[in-house]
Amino acid sequence: MKQITAMIRPSKVDAVKTALVEIGVIGMTVSDARGFAGFAGADPD
């Protein structure tokens, strides 16, 4: 068994799901993730 973790844009989930079914993948878990990016070395003040 292999596990793949991927961050996929919501608009692409259906296309990815279809492609995975075509190659025989029978299960997948989808979770909504939210976050924000900071700037490396940014002054917190």
N, C-alpha and C positions, 0 to 999 in steps of 0.2 A: 504494500500500500504506500502511496505517496501523497503528501499534502502540499498543496500550492496555495500561497497567500498572495492576493493581488488587490491593488487599489484601482478600481475601475470607475470611470465617470458614470453617473446615473443614466445618461443618455445612451451609453454603450452596453448596459447590462443585458438587454434582450439579445443583441447580436452575439455577445460572448456566450450567453446561455445556449443559444441555437448552435453555435460552433462546437461547444462542449458536448452537447447531445449527439451531434453528428459523429464525433469520434468515440462515443461510447461511455462518456462520463454520466453516472446515474444519480449523483447527489451533489448538492452544493449549498452552502450557507451564505446568505446575504445580510449584511448589517449596514445600517446608516452610520456614517462617521462624519463628525464635524470637527473643525479645529481652525487654528490660525498659525501663521508663520511669523516668527520674529526675525530680527536682523542680527546676525552674529556680530558680537562686539558693540552692539548698540548701548548707549548710555541709558540706564534705567530712569534717570531723572528727567 
